[in-house]
Amino acid sequence: MNTKVLKKTAKICKERNIIIPTFKQMRNPDLIPQKIKNKLKKTGLWDVDPVNLFRITWKNNPVENGGDGLYGGVNFLEIPKEITGVKARIVGLVGKFFPTGAHKVGAAFGCLAPRLVTGEFDPQEQKAVWPSTGNYCRGGAFDSALLGCHSIAILPEGMSKERFEWLKKVGSEIIATPGTESNVKEIYDKCWELRKTRKDVVIFNQFDEFGNPMWHYNVTGPAAREVFDKIKTRNSRLAAFVSATGSAGTIAAGDYLKSKFPNMKITASEALQCPTILLNGFGEHRIEGIGDKHIPWVHNVRNTDLVTAIDDENCMRIIRLFNEKEGLKVLAEYGVKKDIISKLNLLGISGVSNMLSAIKTAKFYELGENDIVFTVFTDSMELYGSRLKELEEQFGKYSREQALIDMERYLLGVKIDYTKELGYYDRKAVHNLKYFTWVEQQGKNSDDLRKLWDPEFWEEKLSQTDKLDKAIEEFNKEAGLV
């Protein structure tokens, strides 16, 4: 606790009318004071206004402005069997209705808030660095802008142009590193360069910051359980939670769910072109937002039951099926209801990948109609319009024939190839891979690595939000705004 910096930061927040939300309020927006809700009614979802910190929740009304109700239930979409081809119910939490259009704004908050309210980060004197393959640095830049501090976004130069255009609008400094989605080490190298050359930077690395999985454990996990309680029938089972590994934040929601439903499975999904867990593999791919080529420090590997690898070609074909005119016609012919068809653009590229991984999981475990598989649709096609244009330029206009092929072969024809169930020593082997990235390259301690194999470590580390909420409440009192 740096009291001097804390008091200075609280003073800045008072001047800018910034109130920090608690984790309890992000889980349950009913706890948010009415005066804040009144201001939100006049504020757009993506507006760079500090009040939008209170929209870091899965429960925003699915509209551009807050509307009279502001909040509702958790935003989710159940994908029908006409699309999945399996009896099990596949349900995705929808990330589009967070500020920035992706849930990563929550993970960024989970990393920034603990340092802000303890005085470990000085928003007036220091710059917040957000290393990412896309959505996390957007979330970090947004949170930084709300708090009035300077941000530096680091992301691969090959990411979608929508990401770069938005970062420019929000006023973030941008550093584009070589490569594409899976070039994470190049991002780390740039972070080390900044540490050595600039004394005014603080690195918020989602791959080793426990605030990232902590946010998902305490907000995303309970959101999924709330949806399960809402849609379950008498015989329903919460069978699995599926997430791309990425920075290993979202998959921590599975850790929460497994603490409540011990018999459920956690599936880690990755790109077939870069099958790090499946084959210790490497390579480049087009599933934007999921990272690769290493095991994140904050991935609780011991809790992971299954790994699936998804071909990025399948994802690119399905985004055309879900978003092109001829594709939508074919979906209707297969019996998909209009209401569902109109919502399929809620799945971005990684959302499609998660859906395909959920289908593989259901087929692998031979799940039935009483089983419910949860996953996350991180962002929407709103962030990938340029990719659809590129696909049309490369392959021509999308035809009915192509839609039928994609429906039968790449969706209903999903198989359980490139899938592996992890035994105890399989998981330990994956855990040990952390050594080569984090101890040899990134300066971590091997004793700390050993601690990450202890289940009690994760339970203690991810369950600290009550203490953090108290610190946030004290900070808000210091600012004199509550």
C-alpha positions in Angstrom: 0.0 0.0 0.0 1.5 3.3 -1.1 -0.6 5.8 0.9 1.0 8.9 -0.7 0.2 7.8 -4.3 -3.2 6.5 -3.2 -4.2 9.8 -1.7 -3.0 11.6 -4.9 -5.0 9.3 -7.1 -8.1 9.6 -5.0 -7.8 13.4 -5.4 -7.6 13.0 -9.2 -10.6 10.8 -9.1 -12.6 13.3 -7.1 -11.7 16.1 -9.6 -12.8 13.9 -12.5 -15.8 12.4 -10.7 -14.5 8.9 -11.1 -16.0 6.2 -8.9 -14.5 2.7 -9.0 -17.0 -0.2 -9.2 -16.7 -3.2 -6.9 -16.7 -6.9 -8.1 -20.0 -7.3 -6.2 -21.5 -4.6 -8.4 -20.2 -6.1 -11.6 -21.8 -9.4 -10.6 -25.0 -7.8 -9.4 -25.7 -4.3 -10.9 -28.7 -3.9 -8.6 -26.1 -2.8 -6.0 -25.1 0.2 -8.1 -26.3 3.5 -6.7 -29.2 5.1 -8.4 -27.4 8.4 -9.1 -24.9 6.4 -11.2 -27.7 4.6 -13.0 -29.4 7.9 -13.8 -26.2 9.1 -15.5 -25.8 5.9 -17.4 -29.2 6.4 -19.0 -27.7 9.4 -20.9 -24.4 7.7 -21.7 -23.6 5.6 -24.8 -22.2 2.1 -24.3 -18.8 2.9 -25.8 -18.6 6.6 -24.6 -15.3 7.4 -23.0 -17.0 8.5 -19.8 -15.9 7.3 -16.3 -19.5 6.2 -15.5 -19.0 3.4 -18.0 -16.8 1.6 -15.5 -20.2 0.5 -14.2 -21.0 -1.2 -17.5 -18.2 -3.7 -16.9 -20.8 -6.5 -16.4 -22.4 -9.3 -18.4 -25.8 -7.8 -17.6 -25.9 -4.6 -19.8 -29.1 -4.2 -21.8 -28.2 -5.2 -25.3 -28.6 -1.7 -26.8 -26.2 1.1 -27.7 -27.5 3.3 -24.9 -28.6 2.1 -21.4 -32.3 2.6 -21.8 -34.6 2.9 -18.9 -33.8 -0.6 -17.5 -30.0 -0.3 -18.0 -29.4 -3.8 -16.8 -31.2 -7.1 -17.3 -30.1 -10.7 -17.1 -26.9 -12.1 -18.3 -26.5 -11.8 -22.1 -26.3 -15.2 -23.6 -27.2 -17.1 -26.8 -28.1 -20.8 -27.0 -27.0 -22.3 -30.3 -29.7 -24.8 -31.5 -29.1 -28.4 -32.6 -30.0 -27.4 -36.2 -26.6 -25.7 -36.2 -24.6 -27.8 -33.8 -25.8 -31.2 -34.8 -25.6 -32.5 -31.2 -28.2 -33.3 -28.6 -26.4 -31.4 -25.8 -27.4 -27.7 -25.4 -24.5 -25.3 -26.2 -24.8 -21.9 -24.6 -22.4 -18.9 -25.1 -22.2 -15.8 -22.9 -22.3 -12.8 -25.2 -19.5 -10.2 -24.9 -20.6 -7.7 -27.5 -22.5 -5.6 -25.0 -19.5 -4.6 -22.9 -17.9 -1.3 -23.6 -15.5 -1.8 -26.5 -17.7 -4.7 -27.7 -15.7 -7.4 -25.9 -15.5 -8.8 -22.3 -11.7 -8.1 -22.2 -12.5 -4.7 -20.7 -13.3 -6.7 -17.5 -10.1 -8.6 -17.5 -8.2 -5.3 -18.0 -10.1 -3.8 -15.0 -9.2 -6.8 -12.9 -5.5 -6.1 -13.6 -5.7 -2.3 -13.1 -8.0 -1.8 -10.2 -5.9 -3.6 -7.5 -2.9 -1.4 -8.3 -5.0 1.7 -8.5 -6.7 1.4 -5.2 -3.5 0.4 -3.3 -1.4 3.2 -4.8 0.9 0.8 -6.7 0.0 2.6 -10.0 0.2 6.4 -10.3 -2.1 7.4 -13.2 -0.6 10.9 -13.2 3.0 10.0 -13.5 3.0 6.5 -15.1 1.8 5.1 -18.3 -0.2 1.8 -18.5 1.1 -0.7 -21.0 -1.3 -3.3 -22.3 0.4 -6.1 -24.2 -2.2 -8.1 -26.2 -3.2 -9.7 -29.5 -6.2 -7.3 -29.7 -9.1 -7.1 -27.4 -7.3 -6.9 -24.1 -5.3 -3.8 -25.1 -8.5 -2.2 -26.4 -10.1 -2.9 -23.0 -7.0 -1.6 -21.2 -6.9 1.6 -23.3 -10.6 2.1 -22.6 -10.2 1.7 -18.9 -7.2 4.0 -19.0 -9.1 6.7 -20.9 -11.9 6.5 -18.4 -9.4 7.0 -15.6 -7.6 9.8 -17.4 -4.3 8.1 -17.6 -2.0 7.5 -20.6 -2.1 4.1 -22.2 0.3 2.2 -24.5 -1.3 -0.6 -26.6 1.0 -3.3 -27.9 -0.4 -5.7 -30.5 0.8 -7.6 -33.6 0.7 -5.6 -36.8 -1.4 -8.3 -38.6 -4.5 -7.9 -36.4 -7.7 -6.5 -37.9 -7.7 -2.9 -38.9 -10.8 -2.2 -36.8 -8.6 -2.7 -33.7 -6.0 -0.2 -34.8 -8.6 2.4 -35.9 -10.4 2.2 -32.5 -7.2 2.5 -30.5 -6.4 5.7 -32.4 -9.8 7.2 -31.7 -9.5 6.5 -27.9 -6.1 8.3 -27.9 -3.8 5.4 -27.0 -0.2 5.2 -28.0 0.1 2.2 -30.3 3.1 -0.1 -30.8 2.7 -2.7 -33.6 4.9 -5.7 -33.2 6.0 -8.2 -36.0 3.6 -11.0 -36.9 0.0 -12.0 -36.3 -2.1 -13.7 -33.7 0.4 -16.2 -32.4 3.4 -13.9 -32.2 3.2 -13.4 -28.4 7.0 -13.5 -27.7 7.5 -10.5 -29.9 5.1 -8.6 -27.6 7.0 -9.7 -24.5 10.2 -8.6 -26.1 8.8 -5.1 -26.6 7.7 -5.0 -23.0 11.2 -5.7 -21.9 12.5 -3.0 -24.2 10.1 -0.5 -22.6 11.1 -1.6 -19.1 14.7 -0.9 -19.9 14.2 2.4 -21.8 11.3 4.1 -20.1 11.0 4.5 -16.3 7.4 5.8 -16.5 5.7 2.6 -17.6 3.9 -0.1 -15.8 3.3 -3.3 -17.7 -0.2 -4.9 -17.2 0.6 -8.3 -18.8 -2.6 -10.3 -19.0 -0.6 -13.5 -19.4 0.9 -13.3 -15.9 -1.4 -10.9 -14.0 -3.7 -12.8 -11.7 -6.3 -10.0 -11.9 -7.2 -11.4 -15.3 -8.4 -14.9 -14.2 -9.6 -13.4 -10.9 -12.1 -11.2 -12.8 -13.4 -14.1 -14.8 -13.5 -16.5 -11.8 -15.6 -14.0 -9.8 -17.7 -12.4 -12.6 -17.9 -14.6 -15.7 -18.1 -17.9 -13.7 -21.1 -16.7 -11.6 -22.7 -15.3 -14.8 -22.6 -18.7 -16.4 -24.1 -20.3 -13.3 -26.9 -17.8 -13.3 -27.7 -18.7 -16.9 -27.6 -22.4 -16.0 -30.0 -21.9 -13.1 -32.3 -19.9 -15.5 -32.5 -22.4 -18.4 -32.0 -25.8 -16.6 -34.7 -28.4 -16.5 -35.2 -30.9 -13.7 -32.6 -33.3 -15.2 -30.1 -30.8 -16.5 -26.4 -31.2 -15.9 -23.7 -28.5 -16.3 -21.5 -30.8 -18.3 -18.6 -28.6 -19.5 -17.1 -25.2 -19.9 -15.2 -24.5 -23.1 -12.7 -21.6 -23.6 -9.8 -20.8 -25.9 -6.7 -20.7 -23.8 -5.6 -17.2 -24.9 -4.3 -15.4 -21.9 -6.0 -18.0 -19.6 -8.3 -15.5 -18.2 -11.7 -16.7 -19.5 -11.0 -20.3 -18.8 -10.8 -19.5 -15.1 -14.6 -19.2 -15.2 -14.4 -22.9 -15.6 -12.5 -23.2 -12.3 -15.3 -21.4 -10.6 -17.9 -23.6 -12.2 -16.0 -26.8 -11.3 -15.9 -25.6 -7.6 -19.7 -25.8 -7.8 -20.1 -28.7 -10.2 -17.1 -31.0 -9.5 -18.0 -33.6 -12.2 -18.0 -31.1 -15.1 -15.2 -30.9 -17.6 -13.1 -27.9 -18.6 -12.0 -27.8 -22.3 -9.1 -25.7 -23.5 -9.3 -24.8 -27.1 -6.6 -23.6 -29.4 -5.9 -23.2 -33.2 -4.9 -26.4 -35.1 -2.3 -24.3 -36.9 -0.7 -23.6 -33.5 -1.5 -26.6 -31.2 0.7 -25.7 -28.2 -1.1 -27.9 -25.6 -2.1 -30.7 -28.1 1.3 -31.2 -29.7 3.7 -28.6 -28.2 3.2 -27.1 -31.6 3.7 -23.6 -33.1 2.6 -21.6 -36.1 0.5 -18.8 -37.3 -3.3 -18.7 -37.6 -6.3 -16.5 -38.2 -8.4 -17.0 -35.0 -7.9 -13.5 -33.7 -7.8 -12.9 -30.0 -6.7 -16.3 -28.6 -2.8 -16.0 -28.4 -0.5 -19.0 -28.6 3.0 -20.6 -28.6 3.3 -20.7 -24.8 1.3 -21.6 -21.7 0.2 -18.5 -19.8 1.5 -18.2 -16.2 -2.0 -17.7 -15.0 -3.5 -20.9 -16.6 -4.5 -23.4 -13.9 -3.5 -26.3 -16.1 -4.2 -28.9 -13.4 -8.0 -28.2 -13.8 -8.0 -28.7 -17.6 -9.6 -32.0 -18.7 -9.7 -31.8 -22.5 -7.9 -29.9 -25.3 -9.3 -29.4 -28.7 -7.6 -27.8 -31.8 -9.8 -25.9 -34.3 -8.8 -25.4 -37.9 -8.8 -21.6 -38.6 -10.1 -22.4 -42.1 -13.3 -23.8 -40.5 -13.8 -20.5 -38.6 -13.4 -18.4 -41.7 -15.9 -20.5 -43.6 -18.4 -20.3 -40.7 -18.2 -16.6 -40.3 -19.2 -16.3 -44.0 -22.1 -18.8 -43.4 -23.3 -16.8 -40.4 -23.0 -13.4 -42.0 -23.5 -13.7 -45.8 -26.9 -13.5 -47.5 -26.7 -16.9 -49.1 -25.5 -18.5 -45.9 -28.4 -17.1 -43.9 -30.8 -18.5 -46.5 -29.3 -22.0 -46.2 -29.5 -21.8 -42.4 -33.2 -21.1 -42.7 -33.6 -24.1 -45.0 -32.1 -26.2 -42.3 -34.7 -25.1 -39.9 -32.8 -22.4 -37.9 -35.3 -19.8 -36.7 -35.2 -16.2 -37.8 -34.6 -15.0 -34.3 -31.4 -17.1 -34.0 -30.2 -16.2 -37.5 -30.4 -12.5 -36.7 -28.1 -13.0 -33.7 -25.4 -15.1 -35.2 -23.3 -12.0 -35.9 -22.8 -11.9 -32.1 -20.1 -14.5 -32.7 -16.8 -13.1 -33.8 -14.0 -15.4 -35.1 -13.0 -16.7 -31.7 -16.6 -17.1 -30.8 -17.1 -19.4 -33.7 -14.0 -21.3 -32.7 -15.3 -21.7 -29.1 -18.6 -22.9 -30.6 -16.8 -25.5 -32.7 -14.8 -26.6 -29.7 -18.0 -27.0 -27.6 -19.4 -29.2 -30.4 -16.3 -31.3 -30.3 -16.5 -31.6 -26.5 -20.2 -32.7 -26.7 -19.3 -35.3 -29.3 -16.2 -36.5 -27.5 -18.0 -37.1 -24.2 -21.2 -38.3 -26.0 -23.3 -35.7 -24.2 -27.0 -36.0 -24.3 -30.1 -33.7 -24.2 -29.8 -33.2 -20.4 -26.2 -31.9 -20.7 -25.4 -28.2 -21.1 -22.1 -27.0 -22.4 -21.1 -23.4 -21.7 -18.7 -21.2 -23.7 -18.0 -17.5 -24.3 -18.6 -15.4 -27.4 -15.9 -12.9 -26.6 -16.7 -10.4 -29.3 -18.9 -10.0 -32.4 -18.5 -9.6 -36.1 -18.7 -5.8 -35.6 -14.9 -6.0 -35.1 -14.2 -8.1 -38.2 -16.1 -6.6 -41.1 -12.8 -6.1 -42.9 -12.1 -9.9 -42.8 -15.4 -10.6 -44.6 -14.4 -8.1 -47.4 -10.9 -9.8 -47.6 -12.5 -13.2 -48.0 -14.8 -12.0 -50.7 -11.8 -10.4 -52.6 -9.9 -13.7 -52.2 -12.7 -16.2 -53.0 -15.4 -14.2 -54.7 -19.0 -13.8 -53.7 -20.4 -16.3 -51.3 -22.7 -18.8 -53.1 -25.5 -21.1 -52.1 -23.3 -24.1 -53.1 -20.5 -22.9 -50.8 -22.9 -22.3 -48.0 -24.3 -25.9 -48.3 -20.7 -27.3 -48.3 -19.8 -25.2 -45.2 -23.0 -26.2 -43.4 -22.5 -29.9 -44.0 -18.8 -30.3 -43.8 -17.5 -27.6 -41.5 -20.4 -27.4 -39.1 -22.6 -30.5 -39.0 -19.6 -32.5 -40.0 -17.5 -31.6 -37.0 -15.5 -34.6 -35.7 -13.5 -35.4 -32.6 -10.2 -35.4 -34.4 -7.4 -33.2 -32.9 -8.9 -33.7 -29.4 -7.1 -35.1 -26.4 -8.3 -35.9 -22.9 -5.6 -35.0 -20.4 -4.6 -37.3 -17.6 -2.7 -36.3 -14.5 0.8 -36.5 -16.1 -0.4 -34.9 -19.3 -1.5 -31.9 -17.3 1.8 -31.8 -15.4 3.7 -32.0 -18.7 1.8 -28.9 -20.0 2.4 -27.2 -16.6 6.1 -27.8 -17.0 6.1 -26.0 -20.3 5.7 -22.8 -18.4 9.3 -23.1 -17.2 10.7 -22.4 -20.7 8.7 -19.2 -21.2 8.4 -17.8 -17.7 11.5 -18.9 -15.8 14.1 -19.0 -18.7 12.7 -16.0 -20.7 10.6 -13.8 -18.4 12.5 -13.9 -15.1 10.0 -15.8 -13.0 11.1 -18.0 -10.1 11.1 -21.8 -10.3 9.8 -22.1 -6.7 6.8 -19.9 -7.7 6.2 -22.2 -10.7 6.0 -25.2 -8.3 3.4 -23.4 -6.3 1.2 -23.1 -9.4 0.7 -26.9 -9.3 -0.9 -26.6 -5.9 -4.8 -26.5 -6.1 -5.0 -24.5 -2.8 -2.8 -21.8 -4.4 -5.5 -21.1 -7.0 -8.4 -21.2 -4.6 -6.7 -18.6 -2.4 -5.4 -16.5 -5.2 -8.7 -16.2 -7.1 -10.9 -15.7 -4.1 -9.6 -12.3 -2.9 -12.3 -10.1 -4.3 -13.9 -9.5 -0.9 -10.7 -7.9 0.3 -10.3 -6.0 -2.9 -13.9 -4.7 -2.7 -13.2 -3.3 0.7 -10.1 -1.6 -0.7 -12.2 -0.2 -3.5 -14.8 1.1 -1.1 -12.2 2.7 1.1 -10.6 4.3 -2.0 -14.0 5.7 -3.1 -14.5 7.1 0.4 -11.1 8.7 0.3 -12.1 10.4 -3.0 -15.2 11.7 -1.2 -17.7 10.6 -4.0 -19.8 8.1 -2.1 
